[in-house]
Structures are given as structure tokens and as C-alpha cells.
Amino acid sequence: MERMFNGFTLGDLKLVNRFVFPPIKLGYGNPDGTVTDRQLNFYQQIARSGPGLLIIEPVSVTADGRGHPKQPCVHFT
């Protein structure tokens, strides 16, 4: 268990520990797919807690490919 707290290198990325925060669907986004302050605050709190790697929630690459109405979306209109 002690190894979980040791830093390590993943390619060129140096992580402070081996804890990973997995992606979860928050549903905190705007209906147009943009990020909200609520989302940013959530991820800032998790980052302060100290996982070595934080994976954000699923992000759609097309407007019609969203899994729920408030899912972040990166596409050009």
C-alpha cells in the first residue's frame, strides 16, 4: 500500500502518487455543452485532494453524440 503514495513517471508525465480519480458523469454542464463554474469547482476540489491523475468526465466530440443533455461537448458550430 505504501507504493501508492510514491511518485512515478508515465512516459514524459511525472505523477506525485499512484492514485487515479476516474471519469464520472457529473451532469453539471450547460445545455449547449460548455463548462460551468460548478464543474470547474468540482475538479479543483478533487485536484486539491491529491490524486496523481485526474480523468475528467466523458466529452462528446459532436453535438449529437452526447450521452446526456449536460455533457461537455467539443465541436465547432
ZINORNOR-V157447 format. One record per residue. N is the residue number from 1. OMEGA is omega in whole degrees, -180 to 180 (999 if undefined). Layout:
BEGIN
n/omega
N/OMEGA
N/OMEGA
END
This chain:
BEGIN
n/omega
1/-178
2/179
3/180
4/-177
5/179
6/176
7/175
8/-178
9/178
10/-172
11/177
12/-176
13/177
14/-179
15/-177
16/177
17/-176
18/179
19/-179
20/173
21/-175
22/177
23/176
24/177
25/-178
26/-174
27/-179
28/-174
29/174
30/178
31/178
32/177
33/180
34/-177
35/179
36/175
37/179
38/177
39/-179
40/179
41/179
42/-178
43/176
44/179
45/178
46/-179
47/179
48/-180
49/170
50/175
51/178
52/-178
53/178
54/179
55/-178
56/-178
57/178
58/180
59/179
60/178
61/174
62/-178
63/-178
64/-180
65/-177
66/180
67/175
68/-170
69/-178
70/178
71/176
72/-177
73/177
74/179
75/178
76/179
77/999
END
